[in-house]
Amino acid sequence: MSDKSIPSSAVDALYGLASRRSFLRRAAATVVAGGAIAACTDSSAQSVSAKAADHSGGTTAPNPVVPSTAAAAATMDAMHEAAMKAFPAKTEGMGNQLLAARLENGVKVYELTATQIQWETAPGQKVEAWAYNDQVPGPTIRVREGDRVKLILHNKLSESTAIHFHGLELPNKQDGVTFITQPPVKPGESYTYEFTIPEGNHGSHMYHSHHNSAKQVGLGLLGAFIVEPRKPMAIEKVDADELMILNDGMHGYTLNGKSFPATVPIKVKKGQKLRIRFMNEGMMIHPMHLHGMHMTVITKDGWPVPAPWRCDTLNVAPGERWDVIVNCNNPGVWAFHCHILPHAESDHGMFGMVTALIVA
């Protein structure tokens, strides 16, 4: 096995959302591969052993070759190592790109086009995605409290949709829930949302579909909507500000639209102060665990917590946003992953909701 690549069967096992039948096929293939390695490693000794045990004068088959424990362990270790050496792997497309506003008479205007695309979640793993502006997660929108905002949605999908601004306290008709606050935006149509960001409603928020949302959000119709405060708290003054959007829908377990080893590591310098904005757009709880350093929790759903508190594992439920500060004082490459372990690792190695914090 090459140090730089993973066989296609292993890639399928790492990243595919496989059926039980394909899982059994891969398990059988792993046993066969282990047997082949064992045969190459111990062929001479096994041949002598087989002949010694055969007293039939050649009338019966020799005893079957059973892969050794060492060979099976070596096979597993090689897959784990190959996955790790591939990190961070290059894939097509990058989500969370900052969306620039167009200023019209003092109003910040944003345009989002919902389309169906092919999205590469991991090397060679392309999936159907429904995306805003051809990226998953959709573009990051950053405004300030008090800003007047106009957002124009163009629907180029095969079904109706809408946008809900999750966490923003807006007038009812701007809430984006079909048949409650607005009609659905049908295929080929456009719809305009316009509102003023409320004073005091700053923080980490989201936008996503609220029409057939289990499917549409799972396929990628989601993004970050960040409202900057007019007067930041002292603890909010940081050297780096990173998003970590969690999802567990149609694309499997992803961080910012990618699955390990295609997730992007967070890179900082020793002594820098890092802010991480966790946003859970999925349907499962994800306890995010950082190795080597603790996190200080400063806000929940955009609201400052009464007293910041420390942890190394933070449970992020569906719809929640948590902001944390990390004082990056411990050099090294540190694992950063969901601690529901089947979301992050299998016998084939790391996958899914895994990345790293690199302190140089």
N, C-alpha and C positions, 0 to 999 in steps of 0.2 A: 504493500500500500504506500502511495506517495505521501510525503509530508505536506504537499501543497494542495491536494485535491481529495475529495471524498468520492468513492464509487457511487454511481447513480442509485443503487439499491439503498445505500446508507443515507444519501440525501433524502430519498423518498421516506425513509423511516424517521429521519430527523424532523422533517418539515411537513410532510403530507398529513392531511386529515383523512387517514386511511380507513377503509372498512375492515370489519373483523376478518374477512377473507384475505385481504391483502396483508393484514398483520400476520396471519398464520403463515402465508407464503414467505414473508420476510424472515419469520422466526425459523422456518425450515431452512431457508438459504443461509442463515447465520450458522446453524449447526453444521451444514455441509461445508461452509467455508472454514469453520473451526476444525472439522475433520481433515480438510486438505492441508491446513497448516500443520496439524499434528503429524500427518503422514509424512510431510516433507522433513519435519524436525527429527522425528524418532523412527524413521523408516527402517534402518538397519536393525535396531533392537527389537522392533515389533515383528519384523520378518523372522528373526531367530526364534522369538517367543511363539509365534504362530506355528512354525514347523515343529517345535518341540512338543506342542500340545496336540498335534495331529497324529494319532496312532492308527489311522485307517489305511495307511499305505497309499494315500492319494485318492481315496474313493469319496472323501467328503471335503467340503470347502473349508479353508482355514478360518480360525476365529475372526469375527469382525474387528476392525480397528476402531477403538473408542478414543475420541480426542482427550488429551490430557487436560487436567485442571489448568496447568500453566499455559497451554495453547489457547484455551478458551478465554482466560484472563487477558492474554496478550492481544487477542482479537478485539475484545471490548476496549482495552486501553488504547489501541491504535485508533479506533473510531473517536473516542473522547479527545485524543490528542489532535487528530486531524480537524475536528470541529473547532477546537480552541485556536489552532494555528491559522485558521481561515478568518478569524475575527481581527478587525472589522472587515467584513466582506463587502465588495462593491456590488450594488444593484442599481437598476434603472429607477429614477424618480426619487424625489425627496419631498416630504410633507412639511407642514408648519412654516412655509416660507412667508415672510412678512408681506402683507398686502398694502401697497401704497394707496393713500386716499387721493381722490381728485377733489379739489376745493372749488365749490360753486356757491358764491354769495355767502361765504362763511360756513357752509355746510360741508362736512366731510362725506364724500360719495364713494361707496364701494360697490363693485359688481362681482357677483358670483354666478358661475354657469355650472349647472349640474349635468354631468354627462356620464356615460358608461365607458370605461377604459379597461385596459389590461394593466395590472399592477404587480410588480415583482416584490414579494415580501421577503424572500430569501433567494440565494443564488440558484437560478434555474427554476424557481417556483413562482410561476405567474398565475394570477387569479383574476376573476372578474371583479371589478370594483366600480362603485358609483361614487363619483368624486366631484368636489368643488374645484374648479379651475385646474383639473387634471392632476390633483395631488391628494394623498391620504397621509395624515389628516389634511383637511383643507387649509387654506391660507390663514395665518395668524392675523387677527385684527387687533390693533392697539390704539386706544383712544384715551381721553382724559375725562374725568367727571365734569359735567357741564357742557361737553361737546354736543353739537347738533349733528346727527348722523342720518344718512340716507343709504339704505342697502337695497340694491336691485338684484333680484333673483331671476335668472333665465333658466327655464326647465327644458332640457334637451333629452330627458329620459323617456322611457316607454310607459311610465305611469305618473300619476300626479304626485306632488310633493308640497312641502312648506318648510319654513325655518322658524324654530323656537330659539329664543335667546335665553339660555339656561342660566339663572342667577341674576339676571337684570330685572329690576322692578319697573316695568314699563306700563303705559296705558293699555287697557284690556285689548283693544283692537290690534295691537302690535305684538301680541303674545305668540302668534304663529301656530295655533292648534286648529286643525281643519274641523269645520262644522261646529266649533265652539266660538272662535274669534275671527275666523275668515273662511272663505271658500278654498278648496284645494287649487293649487296652481297646476293646471293641466299641461300635458305634453305640448311643447311648442309655445307656451304662454310665458309671460314675465309678470312679476309682482314686485311692488316697491314698499319697503318698510321705512318709516321715518320717525325718529324720536330724539329726545334729548336725554343724555346720560344723567340719571339722577345724582344730585349731590350726596356724597356719603356712600354711594353704591359702587365704590371702586373694588378692585381685586381681581382674582382669577375666575373667569366665567367661561362659558362654552356656547357654541351655537350648533344646532343639529336639526335633522329632519324630525317633524312630529306628525308624519303621515306614513302609515305602514312602517313605523319606526324600527321595530325589531329587525326587519329586513334591511331597511335603508341605512340606518346607522351602522348596523353590522357590516354592510358593504362599503362603508367609508364616508357617508354624508355627515361629517362632524368637523369641528375645528375649535380653536381657542379664541376667546374674546376677552381681551385683557384691558381693564380700565385702570389707568394710572391715577393715583391720588394727587390732589393739588398740594397737599402737605404730607410727604412720606414720613412714616415713623423712622426713628433713628436706626432701628434694627433692619429696616428695608434697604438701607444703603449698602449695595453689594458690588463685587467686582464682576460677577457673572450671573446671568439669569437664564435658567434652562427650563424647558417644558418636558414633561413626561406624560403623554396621553396613553392611557391603558385601554386596550380593547380585546374582546374575546369572542367576536362574532364570526362571520363567514370566513374570515382570513386566519382563524386560529388565534393563538396568544401572541399579541403584538405590543411593542412599545413604539410609539410614534409611527405606526404603520409598517414596521419592519419586525422580523423575527430573527433571533440570534442564529448565525453569526453576522447578520446584516444590520443589526442594531448599531447605533452610533454612540461611541463612548463619550462621556463628558470629560473634557480636558481642562485642567486648571493648574496654576502654579502654587507651590507651597506658600502658605500664609494668606492666600486669597479667600475671600468670603463668597460663598456660592448660595444662590437661591434656586430651589427646585420647586416647580409648580406641578403637583400631581393632579391629573384629571382622569376620572374613570368614566369612559363612555361605553363600557361593556355591561354585561348582565351578571357578572360574578364579583365577589369580593377578592381583592388582591392585597395581601400584606407585603408591602415593599420593604426589603431588608438591605441595608448598606453595611458592608464589611469595613472594619478599620477605623471608623469615625462615627460619632453620633449625629443625629439630626435634632435641631431645635424647632419645634412646631410654633409658627407665628400666626397663621390664619386658618380658618375653616370656612369654606364656601365664600371666601372673600372678606369675612368678618374677622377682626383681630380676636385672638383668644384672650380670656381674662388675664392669664399668666402664661407666658411661653414655657413649654416643657420639653424635656429631652427623651429621645428614644432612638433605637437603631432599627426597629421594625414598626412600620406605620400601616395600619389597616385602612385601605381605601375602598369604600363601598360604591356601588353603581350610583352615578350622578354626583358624587362628592368631589370637592376640590380641597386639597390641603397644600399649604405653602410651608416650606421648611428652609432653615438656614443651616449650612454646613461650613464650619471653620476648617479649612483644608490644611491641616497641620501635620498630616502623617503621609509621607511620600510613598508612592508605590502604585501598583495597579490593583484596584479593589473591586471585587465582585459586587454587583448591584442587581437584585433579582426579586421576583415574586417568591414568597416563601411557602406557597402551596406548591410543593416540589414537582408534582406532575405538570405544572405550568412552565417548568424551567429546565427539567433534566429527565433523561431516560437512560436505559442501559446503552443507548447509542451516543450519549453525550449531552452537552448543553443544547438547548433549543428555546424558542419562544421568548418568554419575558425575562431576558437576561441581557445586561449590558455591563459596563465598568465605569468607575470613577477613577480617572488617572490623575494623580497629583505628582507633578514633575518637580 
